[in-house]
Amino acid sequence: MNDYLNNKGKFKAGNPGGGRPKGSKNKSSENIRKFFSDFLEKHISELNEAFNELEAREKFKVLLDMAKYVIPVLRSQDNIIYDLSDDLFNEVVEQIKKEYQLD
């Protein structure tokens, strides 16, 4: 049994606030992460095909939305892709292609 639980599964006395001890895992969050990880692994080819069918602006929107989960957010940029003029958007796309050799 865990060091912070008694024999009835309750938190032992002295656990401040009665919540999960600092550093312990949230089982619901772990289960959700595992579900999404398994789902993505199982359906990666379908997701890749669907992504490839998107327009360039939609692809960038998806990438920006996904980045929120792996890169710390500095400030909200929800509609930045749609706020760009077509010329500026195309310039950004070309610069990214050039910098990362994506041609």
C-alpha positions as CSV (number, residue, x, y, z in Angstrom):
1,M,0.0,0.0,0.0
2,N,1.2,3.6,-0.5
3,D,3.0,5.3,2.3
4,Y,0.4,8.1,2.4
5,L,-2.7,5.8,2.6
6,N,-4.0,3.9,5.6
7,N,-5.3,0.3,5.4
8,K,-8.8,1.6,4.4
9,G,-7.4,3.5,1.4
10,K,-7.9,6.9,3.1
11,F,-5.2,9.5,3.5
12,K,-3.2,9.2,6.7
13,A,-3.5,12.0,9.3
14,G,-1.1,14.8,8.6
15,N,-1.7,15.1,4.9
16,P,-2.3,18.9,4.6
17,G,-5.6,19.7,3.0
18,G,-6.6,16.0,2.6
19,G,-5.9,16.1,-1.1
20,R,-3.3,14.1,-3.0
21,P,0.1,14.4,-1.6
22,K,2.5,16.6,-3.5
23,G,4.0,14.8,-6.5
24,S,1.5,12.0,-6.5
25,K,-0.2,11.1,-9.9
26,N,-3.8,11.9,-10.8
27,K,-5.1,8.6,-12.0
28,S,-7.9,10.1,-14.1
29,S,-5.4,12.3,-15.9
30,E,-3.0,9.4,-16.4
31,N,-5.9,7.3,-17.9
32,I,-6.9,10.1,-20.3
33,R,-3.3,10.6,-21.4
34,K,-2.9,6.8,-22.0
35,F,-6.2,6.7,-24.0
36,F,-5.1,9.6,-26.2
37,S,-1.6,8.2,-26.6
38,D,-3.0,4.8,-27.6
39,F,-5.6,6.4,-29.9
40,L,-3.0,8.5,-31.7
41,E,-0.7,5.5,-32.1
42,K,-3.5,3.3,-33.5
43,H,-4.8,5.9,-35.9
44,I,-1.7,7.8,-36.9
45,S,-2.0,7.0,-40.6
46,E,-5.6,8.1,-40.8
47,L,-4.8,11.3,-38.9
48,N,-1.8,11.9,-41.2
49,E,-4.0,11.5,-44.3
50,A,-6.7,13.8,-42.9
51,F,-4.0,16.4,-42.0
52,N,-2.6,16.2,-45.6
53,E,-6.0,17.1,-47.0
54,L,-6.2,20.3,-45.1
55,E,-5.5,23.7,-46.6
56,A,-2.2,25.4,-45.6
57,R,-3.9,27.8,-43.1
58,E,-5.8,24.9,-41.5
59,K,-2.6,22.9,-41.1
60,F,-0.9,25.8,-39.3
61,K,-4.0,26.2,-37.1
62,V,-3.8,22.5,-36.1
63,L,-0.1,22.8,-35.4
64,L,-0.5,25.9,-33.3
65,D,-3.4,24.2,-31.4
66,M,-1.2,21.1,-30.8
67,A,1.8,23.2,-29.8
68,K,-0.1,24.5,-26.7
69,Y,0.3,21.0,-25.2
70,V,4.1,20.7,-25.7
71,I,5.4,24.3,-25.7
72,P,4.7,26.8,-22.9
73,V,2.2,29.5,-24.1
74,L,3.7,33.0,-23.9
75,R,0.4,34.8,-24.8
76,S,-2.8,34.0,-26.6
77,Q,-2.4,34.0,-30.4
78,D,-5.7,32.2,-31.2
79,N,-6.4,33.7,-34.6
80,I,-3.0,34.9,-35.7
81,I,-3.0,32.7,-38.8
82,Y,-6.4,34.2,-40.0
83,D,-5.3,37.7,-39.2
84,L,-2.4,37.6,-41.7
85,S,-2.9,38.9,-45.2
86,D,-2.5,36.3,-47.9
87,D,0.8,37.8,-49.0
88,L,2.2,37.8,-45.5
89,F,0.9,34.3,-44.8
90,N,2.6,33.0,-48.0
91,E,5.8,34.8,-47.1
92,V,5.8,33.1,-43.7
93,V,5.1,29.7,-45.3
94,E,8.0,30.2,-47.8
95,Q,10.4,31.3,-45.0
96,I,9.5,28.2,-42.9
97,K,10.0,25.9,-46.0
98,K,13.3,27.5,-46.7
99,E,14.6,27.4,-43.1
100,Y,13.6,23.8,-42.6
101,Q,14.3,22.6,-46.1
102,L,10.8,21.4,-46.7
103,D,10.6,21.7,-50.5
